[in-house]
Amino acid sequence: MERPVLWIHAEALGPANPALQAHPGQPALFVFEPGLLAGDAGPISLQRIVFLYECLLELPVTIRQGDGAEEVLAFAARHRADGVVTSAWVDPQLGEIAAGVAASLPLQVLEPEPFVVLPQPVDLRRFSRYWKLAGPRLRPDRAETDTFS
């Protein structure tokens, strides 16, 4: 790809996003997608939306609302892009958006550096379960005092 656009999603909000790192200065887009805002377990909170928005204000991105794949493809067309670069995801809804994008344009998915390497898979539906494994690996000196149950 010579002229990619970057699709930034909620699983990689920050300056260490591999797409932003690999292609500095390229046009980037974040989409508040109704399906993702509704969430599989119910709508995300207003606090979470504000958190996402505040994170986005720190990044060089255009922010849109609408169907994720349609918005990414329209953004790519406006910028005469020859492909889309994004970071890997876990959420299956992001995978559906990615499939919609990849049906029309080449899609490159970059793997981010792991936040922490865990010895076993974790149930990501509960932060406390994740933190019980991740916390001690990040801050061994605080492993006995951190409790998030």
C-alpha positions as CSV (number, residue, x, y, z in Angstrom):
1,M,0.0,0.0,0.0
2,E,1.3,3.4,-0.9
3,R,-1.6,5.6,0.2
4,P,-3.4,3.9,3.1
5,V,-5.8,5.4,5.6
6,L,-5.8,4.2,9.2
7,W,-8.8,2.8,10.9
8,I,-8.4,3.3,14.7
9,H,-10.8,1.4,16.9
10,A,-11.5,1.3,20.7
11,E,-9.1,-1.6,21.3
12,A,-6.0,0.4,20.4
13,L,-6.6,4.0,21.5
14,G,-3.3,5.6,22.2
15,P,-0.1,6.9,20.5
16,A,1.4,3.4,20.6
17,N,-1.3,2.1,18.2
18,P,0.7,0.1,15.6
19,A,-1.1,1.7,12.7
20,L,-0.3,5.2,13.9
21,Q,3.3,4.1,14.6
22,A,3.8,2.4,11.2
23,H,2.2,5.2,9.1
24,P,2.7,8.6,10.9
25,G,0.9,11.4,9.2
26,Q,-1.5,9.3,7.2
27,P,-5.2,10.1,7.5
28,A,-6.8,8.3,10.4
29,L,-10.4,7.6,11.3
30,F,-12.4,6.5,14.4
31,V,-16.0,5.5,14.1
32,F,-18.6,5.6,16.9
33,E,-20.5,2.6,15.5
34,P,-24.1,2.1,16.8
35,G,-23.6,-1.7,17.0
36,L,-20.5,-1.2,19.1
37,L,-22.1,1.4,21.3
38,A,-25.0,-0.9,22.0
39,G,-22.6,-3.7,23.0
40,D,-23.3,-7.4,23.3
41,A,-24.0,-7.1,27.0
42,G,-26.0,-3.9,26.7
43,P,-25.2,-0.3,25.9
44,I,-21.9,1.2,27.0
45,S,-22.1,3.9,29.6
46,L,-21.9,7.6,28.9
47,Q,-18.7,7.6,31.1
48,R,-17.1,5.1,28.7
49,I,-18.2,7.2,25.6
50,V,-16.6,10.3,27.3
51,F,-13.5,8.3,28.0
52,L,-13.2,7.2,24.4
53,Y,-13.8,10.7,23.2
54,E,-11.1,12.1,25.5
55,C,-8.6,9.5,24.3
56,L,-9.4,10.4,20.7
57,L,-8.8,14.1,21.3
58,E,-5.1,13.1,22.0
59,L,-4.8,11.4,18.6
60,P,-4.5,12.7,15.1
61,V,-7.8,11.2,14.0
62,T,-11.1,12.2,12.3
63,I,-14.1,11.1,14.4
64,R,-17.3,10.0,12.7
65,Q,-20.5,8.2,13.8
66,G,-22.3,5.6,11.7
67,D,-21.8,2.2,10.1
68,G,-18.2,1.3,10.7
69,A,-17.4,-0.3,7.3
70,E,-19.3,2.3,5.4
71,E,-17.6,5.2,7.2
72,V,-14.1,3.6,6.7
73,L,-14.7,3.0,3.0
74,A,-16.1,6.5,2.5
75,F,-13.1,8.0,4.3
76,A,-10.7,5.9,2.2
77,A,-12.5,7.1,-1.0
78,R,-12.2,10.8,0.1
79,H,-8.5,10.3,0.6
80,R,-8.0,8.2,-2.6
81,A,-6.5,5.5,-0.4
82,D,-5.3,2.2,-1.9
83,G,-6.0,0.3,1.4
84,V,-6.7,0.4,5.1
85,V,-4.3,-0.3,8.0
86,T,-5.6,-1.1,11.5
87,S,-4.6,-2.9,14.6
88,A,-5.7,-6.3,15.7
89,W,-8.9,-6.7,17.7
90,V,-10.6,-9.2,20.0
91,D,-14.2,-8.0,19.7
92,P,-16.1,-10.0,17.0
93,Q,-18.1,-6.9,16.1
94,L,-14.8,-5.2,15.0
95,G,-14.1,-8.4,13.0
96,E,-17.4,-7.9,11.1
97,I,-16.5,-4.3,10.3
98,A,-13.1,-5.4,9.2
99,A,-14.6,-8.0,6.9
100,G,-16.8,-5.3,5.3
101,V,-13.8,-3.1,4.7
102,A,-11.7,-6.0,3.4
103,A,-14.4,-6.9,0.9
104,S,-13.7,-3.6,-1.0
105,L,-10.1,-2.6,-0.1
106,P,-6.9,-4.4,1.0
107,L,-6.9,-4.4,4.8
108,Q,-3.6,-4.7,6.7
109,V,-3.9,-5.7,10.4
110,L,-1.0,-5.0,12.6
111,E,-0.4,-6.7,16.0
112,P,0.2,-4.4,18.9
113,E,2.8,-5.0,21.5
114,P,1.1,-6.9,24.3
115,F,0.3,-4.9,27.4
116,V,1.3,-7.9,29.4
117,V,2.1,-11.6,28.6
118,L,-0.1,-14.0,30.5
119,P,0.5,-17.7,31.0
120,Q,-3.0,-18.7,30.1
121,P,-6.1,-17.3,28.4
122,V,-8.3,-15.0,30.5
123,D,-12.0,-14.4,30.6
124,L,-12.0,-10.8,29.2
125,R,-15.6,-10.2,30.2
126,R,-14.5,-9.3,33.7
127,F,-11.7,-6.9,34.4
128,S,-11.1,-8.3,37.9
129,R,-10.3,-11.8,36.4
130,Y,-7.9,-10.2,34.0
131,W,-6.3,-8.0,36.6
132,K,-5.7,-10.9,39.0
133,L,-3.4,-12.4,36.4
134,A,-2.0,-9.2,34.8
135,G,-1.5,-7.0,37.9
136,P,1.2,-9.1,39.5
137,R,3.2,-9.3,36.2
138,L,3.1,-5.5,35.7
139,R,3.8,-4.5,39.3
140,P,5.3,-7.4,41.2
141,D,6.0,-5.1,44.2
142,R,2.2,-4.5,44.6
143,A,0.9,-7.9,43.9
144,E,-0.2,-8.5,47.5
145,T,-1.9,-5.1,47.9
146,D,-3.9,-4.9,44.6
147,T,-7.4,-6.4,44.9
148,F,-10.1,-5.8,42.3
149,S,-12.7,-8.5,43.1
